[in-house]
Structures are given as structure tokens and as C-alpha cells.
């Protein structure tokens, strides 16, 4: 990783700081119950709600999707929250001891696969892992997804199921790294439209504009979002990050991003990933709507809605808190590896033993089969309900 914020980001930050008069006094509203939305009275000198500062995505120990055993239960009791946090800390402690040379449980499990024996689990141990004590913000929701009401990802569209199925068929006689196009776009050092979601961020405000500097994935440039109501470019103008426009809805900053190009998916390999971590769709019909509401001096209630009719049968919304970070928090450039030699290594490894590469690819495909069948079942169930 290269260190040092890009000159463009530094220039923007300096320019905005020069433009920013001192903000009004902070007036924290105190702690709120999970899911509540209270206005925070802190304002900028020109009257907008004050979101400025460095913010971290809070660790709540809450899963993205609601565990099936909770069914329609949206909130946990205080005792259940405490038990969840305790279990989370124990899981972290199990991998935090640098003197323990055993592999991580998930690596050990992978090493048990026939196509991974003697390879996976032999390369790293816990000595190389920095796992500091997590600062956990109690959060009594059973899932980060708050819509649909069941707290789970909506089914994929029949069109997306066919796309995944076709990709799996193509991959049967291929390795996972026959060409650089087999690897997902993050491995190829390409920013995508989901870069702003997650990670640490600095928010800068000036009259008519807000800017985000994000420390996440390959992000290395600021996102500058106008708030003056200007129209977007033609629908034919499309970019990797999309085109964002913002507005104030009372105390809430609303940012809508559209005009995303149709190259967002990372290839069929992503069928093996959890869908909220890696976007499966092309992106040409995708709209991301983010909402930032500062509820006290140290918390922003952050929610985002993903609406892509080509990929999901309905939109879904995620709600999670952002917590105020120390102003001295370092945010070095989170750039991709110099020269992208990771791709060179991946492709070289695939060529070193073509027979093994094909065997491993089929093994991974076999592992994905159960997940894909579950995806397919949910889509078919949705189709039947529509009829």
C-alpha cells in the first residue's frame, strides 16, 4: 500500500477548510434507542446540519441478515444484546493470540477440502494478524438490514439467476484465474459504486457542497457532492462511481447516486460470496440512496438503500451507526498494490499447475452449489407468490 493522501484530496480538504467558518456549538441529544431518529441541533455557520469530522463504521456485532431463528423479531432484549456481544468478543479472542500457530477456523475448514490439502492453511498463522480489542456499540437490532421487514436480502430476479447459472456453466471447464477478467474488480484495482459504503470517512462541508474522503478498498480520491439542485448529466454519461447529487431533508443529508456504468460485477466467481459484500449485478440500473442523520455529538445514523431492478426483486435498506473518530485519526491513502502485481501472481499461480487449477475451480464450484440452489429456491418461491 502506498501512503500519503493524493494531492487532489489534500487540495480539496485545504480548499474546504479555508471556506469553512467555525461551526456553531455542539448540542448533543444524548443516547437514543436503536432505530430512533432524533435531530441534532449542531449547525454550520451557514445553517446546514453539521456532519463534519472523521467517522468510523461502528462495530455492533450485528449480522447483516437476520438469523432465521429470530423470524420476525426485529429487536433484542438488553440481555440478548449482552450475550451477543460476549459471543462476538470470544470469537475475536480465539483468533487474537499471536503465539497460537494454529490456522483460523475458516482456513482450517478450507484446508480440509480435497483440492486445498497441503496448500490452504499452511501459508499464515495468527502471528501475522493484528486483532485489537473491538470497540462495540450496543445495538439491539437483530440485523443491519431493516427493509425488507424480515431483515434478509431480497431474492435475486429470474434474470440474475440465469446470469449466475450461465456463468457457472462457463466456468466448469475453466480455472479461477485463466485470465485477469476472471478476477473481481476490486482485485483489479478498480473502484466501484459501493466504495463509499463502509470504512472510515472524513466529511467536509461548504455552502452548497459536501465532500467525503473515504478510507476503504481502493478509494484514493474525494467524492464531491453538490447540494444546489443542479441537474445530472445525460443518462448516456456513466462512470464507475456514478453521479451523485445531494439534498437536505430536514436534518438528514440525502445522497442519490445513479448513472453507474454496466461493468460493476466482478465475474462469476462472485457467486460464491455473500451478496451484500460483493455486488453481483452489472450496475446499469442501480441506484444507491444514502441518508446521514446526526443524532448526537458522537453518532450519525447512516442508512443506505440499494435499488437495482435487474438484480433484486425489490430494494433493500441497511441501517447502521457511524461513530465520531478522533480528529487525529490517520487516514493514509488506501491505494491498490503498486503495479497490481497481485494479478500477476494469481495468473502465474494458475499457470504453474493447470491441472490443479481446474481441479480447484471445480471444487470451489461444488462448494457454491448449495448456496446457488438456495438463491434459486428463493427466486422461484417469489415468482410463485407473484402468480
N, C-alpha and C positions, 0 to 999 in steps of 0.2 A: 504494500500500500504506500502511495506517496503521501507526504504530509505537507500541510500548508494549504489554506483556502485559496482557491483560484483568484486571480487578480480581479476578475469580473465580480465575484461575490464580495470581495473586500471593498471594491469600489462602490458597489451598491450600498453596502452597510454603512460606509462612511457618508455617502450622499444622504441616506435616510436619516442618520444620526444628526447631521447638520440641519436637516429640515424639521427635526422633531423638537418642539418645545418641551419643557418638563411637564410630565403628566400631573393630573390632579391627585389629591391624597387618596390612598387606598382605603377602601371601606369594605372589609371582608364581612360576609354574611354568616360566617361560621360554618360548621359542618352540616351536610344535608343527608338525607336518606338516599339510598341508591335509586337512581332514576328520576329524582326530583329535579326541576329546572327553576332555579331562582336567579333573579337578575342581580348582578354585582354592580355597585354604584361607581366603581373607578372609571374615570373618563380621561381621554386625551385632552389636550388644550383646545382642540377644535371640536370637541363634543362627542367623538365616537367612543364606544366602549373600548376600554384599554385591554388589549390582549398581549401586550409587548412582553418580551422576555424569552428565556430559554426554557423549553418544556420537554419532559420525558414521558413516554407512554408508561402509565402506571402498571406495575405488576399486581394483578388482583388474584392470581391463582385460579381465575375463572376460565373454563374451557370456551372455545369459540362456539361450539354447538352444544345444546343442552343434552346431557346424558339421558338415554332413553328411560332410565328408571325414574326420572323426575316427571315424565309425561308432560302434563300441562302446568306443572308447578313453576312459577316464574321467580319466586324469591325464596331464599333460605332463611332459617331462623339464625339468631346470633350464635347459638351452639353449633349449628351445622357449618356456619362460616368459619368458626374457630377450628373445627375438625378438619375442614378442607385446607385451611392454611397450614395446620400442623402436618398434614399428609404431604403437602407441597414442600415444606421445609425438609421433611425426612427424605423425600426423593432427591432433592438437591444435595443434601448432606451425603447421600450414598455415592455421589459422583465427585464430591469436592475434595476428597482426601488425596493429595498428590503423592503420598507414599504407597498408595494402593496401585499395584501394577495390573490389576485385572481390567479387562476392557469394559466399556459401558454395556449395560444390559442389552440395548438395542443393537450394538455392534456384535456382542456375543451371540445374539439370536441370529443375526445375519451370517455370522461365521459358521453357523450350524447348517446353512444351506449347502447343498452338494456343490453348487457352482462357485461357492465362496470359500470352501475349505482351504486352509493354508494361505489365504490372502487377506480377507477381511477380518479385522480384529487383531491382526499381527502388526499393524503399522503404528498405532498410537496407544498410549495408556494415559492414565489420569495425570501424570506428571506435567503434561502439556496443556492442561486445562485450567483456566482461571475461573473459578466459580465462587465469587464473593457472596456473602450473606445478602439475600434478596430483601429489598425494602418492599413489603407487601402492604398495599392499601386495601383494607377490608371492603368487600363489595358483595352485596347479598343477592345478586342475580345468579340464576343457575346457568346462564350462558351470556356471552357477549352479543350474540345475535338476538335482537329484540323484535324483529319482524322478518319472517312470518311469526305468528303467535306461538308456534310450537318450538321456537328457538333453534331451528335447524335450517341448513341450507335448502333452498327450494330445489326441486328436481331439475335436471337438465331438460332442454327441449328435445323432441324427437330428432330434430336436425343435428343437434350436438351429439346425441348418442350415435347417430350414423357416422358422424365425423370421427369420433373416437374409435368406433368399430372398424372403420376403413383404415385408420392409422395402425391399429393393432394387426390387421391382416397384412399390411405392407411390411411391418417390422418383423414378421415371423422369420423371414429369411435374411434378416439384417442384424448387424451388431448395434450396440447403443451408441457407437461413435464411428460409424463408417464415413461420415462427413461432418463438417462443422455445423451443417444445417440440422443435424440430429440433436444438437445440444440446445438447451433453453436459452432465451435471450439474455438472461442475467449472466450466465456463464460466458456469453459472447460480449459482455461489457456494454450492453445496450440498456439504457434507461427505458422503463415503461411507465404507463399511466398510473400504476399503483405505487410509484416511488414515494409519494407524499404520505402514504398510509403506513404508520408505524415509525419507529426510530425516534431519535431526538430531533428537535427542531427549534430554530430561533424565529420568532415572529417580530417583524419590524413594521411600523405603521407610519404613514404620512398622509396628509389630506388627499383623499381620492385614490389611495393605493394601499395595498398591504403586500408584504413580501415574506416568503418562507425560505429559510435556508435549512435544508434537511440533511441530517447525518444518517444516511440509510442507503443500503445497497450501493449502487454506483453513482449516487447523487453527488454532483460537484458544481452545480450552478443554482442560483436563486430562482424561485418561482415568483414572478411579479404579477399581481392580480389587480386589475383596475376595478374601481368601485363606482365609476362615474356614469354607468349606464350605457357606455358605448356599445354599438352592435358588434357581433362577432364577424369574422371573415366568412366568406362563402363556404358552403358545405364541402366544396371541392378542395379547400385548403385543409390538409390533415397532417398531424405531426405525431411523433412517438409519445409526447407528453399530453397532447391535446391542447385545446384553447380554453382557458378558464376566465370566467367573469364572476365578480363578487357583488354582494349587496348586503345591506343590513336589514334584518327582520327583527325589529325591536333591539334587544340586547345580543342577538345572535348574528354572527357573521356566516353568511351562506355563500358557498363557492360551488359553482356548477362547471364541470369540465366535460366538453364534448369535442367534436372534430378530431377524434382519435383515429390514427391510421388502422388499416386492417391487417397489421402484422404483429399483434400483441402476443399471440400464442407462441409457446416455446417448442412446439413439436409434440408428437405422440408420446414421448417419454413422460410428459406431464400427467398422463392419465394415471400414473402411479402415485401422484402427490395429492395431498388433501386440497380440495378445490379452492379453499379460501386463501391458501398460501401462494398458489400459482394460478394465475388466470388462464382458463382453458380456451376462451373464445378468441376470435380474431380481433375484436375491438371496434369494428366499423360501426356497430350500432350501440356502443357502450356510452352510458352517461354516468358520471360519478358526482354525487351531490354530497358535500361535506358541510357540517354545521358545527360551529365553535361558540359555546356559551360559557363565559367565565362566571363561575358560581361563588368563588371566594378568592382570597388573595393567592391561594396556592393550588387552585384546581380549575381546569377547563373541562366542561362536559363536551366530549367530542363524539360525534356520530357521523357515519357515512353510509350512503345508500348506493348500491350497485344496481343499475338498471340496464340489462342487456337482453333484449327480447330474442336474439339469436341463440343465446346460451342458456339462460334460465327462464323457466316458465312464468316467473314473477320476480319483481325486485326483492332484495333483502337489505336489511339495515343492521349495522353493528354500532353498539354504544359502549364507550369505554372512557375512563378519565385520563386526562393529562395532568401531571403534577409539576409544579414550579421547580426548576433546577437552579442550582447556584449560578449566579451571573458569571462566575469564574470557570464554569464548565468548559473544558476544551472541546472543540468540535473540528478536529483536523479533517482534511479532505478525505472522504470515503471513496477514493477512486478505485477503479478496477486495477488488476495487476499490470504492471508495466509491460507493454508489448503483447499482453494477452497470451503469455506463454502457457497458461493453463490449458488452453485449447490444443496447443501443440503437444503437450504431454498426454492429454486424453486421446487424441488421434494416434499418437505414436504407440501408446499402450494397446490400442485396438489393433494396430498392425503387427505388434510383437507376437501375438498368438491369435491368429484369426479364428482358429477352431474353438479356442476357449471363449473368445469374444462372442461368437454366435451361441455357444452353449449358455453363457451368462445372460445373454439377451433373452433367450427362451426361458431361462429360469426366472428372470425378472417379470417376464410377461405372464408366466404361470402365477406368480405372486399377485399380479394385478387383476387376475381373472375374477376373483371373488368380489373385489371392490367394484369392478365394472358391472358384474351381474347385479349387484345391489343398486348401482346407478340406474341400470336398465329397468329393474323391477319398479323403482320409484317412478320413473317416467311413464311406464306402461300403466301403473296404477292411476297416475294423474290423467292420462288420456282416457281411461275408462270412466273416471269421475266426470270428465267434461262431457262425455256422451250421455 
